Amino acid sequence: MDAYEPTELRTGETWLRLAVMLVYFFMVFYVVKFLVGVSMLFQFVLVVFRGSVNIRLKKFTADLNLFAYSVLQYVSWNTDQRPFPFCDWPCAEDLSVPAKDR
């Protein structure tokens, strides 16, 4: 009797991806959520007392949003490229470069 075993189930790559996805989903998103919350409150205080936002914090949160997007792309199987720290940290300035020039 021949049992059908898909190659994906036999390789460790699929199981490794599951482990990485679970770590990103259950641990990294809580850290991202915390950082966004702290940034939100800090920017609010700055706007109330100074009347302007902190440009460096604004850039950091833009980068953090791109990181969260890359994690969501990976855990939802829309891409096979693992997010940071397995690749470079996403940078908001990269969006200003046209896609054909990247």
N, C-alpha and C positions, 0 to 999 in steps of 0.2 A: 504494500500500500504506500503510494507516494503522498507524502504530506506536503502541502504547498506552504512554503515559508518565504515571505517576501524578503528581499535582500535588506530592506531598511530595518526589519526587525532583528536581523542577525548582526548588523553592524553596531558598533558601540557609538557611532556618530549620532544616531537618532536618540539614544539614551542620554548621551552627553548633552545634546541640545535640550532635552527635557529638563535635565538638572539645571542648566544655565538659565532656561526660561523661568523655572520656578524661583530661582534666586533673584532674578531681575523682577519678577512679578511681585513676590512677597516681601522682598527686603529693600530693593533699590527704590521702588516707587514710594515707600514710606519715607525714605530719606529725601527724595525729590519733593514730596508733598510738604515735609517739614521746612525745607529750604525755601520753597515758594511762599509758604505762610510767613516765615520770618522776613523774607524780602518784601512781601506785600505790606506788612506792618511797618517795617523800617521806612519804606518809600512813603507811606502815608504820613508818618511822623515828620519826615523831611518836608513834604509838601505843605503840611500844616504850619510848621515853624519857619521854614526857609522860603517856601514858595516855589521850590524847584525840586526835581528828582536828581538822584545821584546817577551820573552817566555810567560810571563803572559798574554799579549794581544793575542798572538797566541792561548793559551788555552781558553781564553774567546771567541774568534771568533769561535773556534771549538765547544764550548758549545752552542753558539748562532746558529750555523748551525744545531745542533741537535734539538734545540728548534724550529727553523723554519720548520724542517722536521716533527716534531711531530705535529705542527699546521697544516701543509699541509695534513698529514695523517688524522687528525680529520675533517677538513673542506671538504675533498673529500670522506668522509664516509668509509675510509679504516680501521678505528679503532673507537671504542666507548669511549676510554679513553680520557678524556679532558686533554689538555696540561696544563702546568704551568699557573696559580697558583693553579689549582685544583689537581695537583699531584707534585711530586718532580721535581726540575730543572734537565734537562738532563745533564749528565756529559760525556765528551769525554773519560774519563778513563774507563767508563763502557763498551766501545767497545772493550777494550783489554782483557776483561774477556770472555772466550768462552761461547756461548749461553747456553750450558747444565749446566754451573756453576752459572748462574745468578739466 
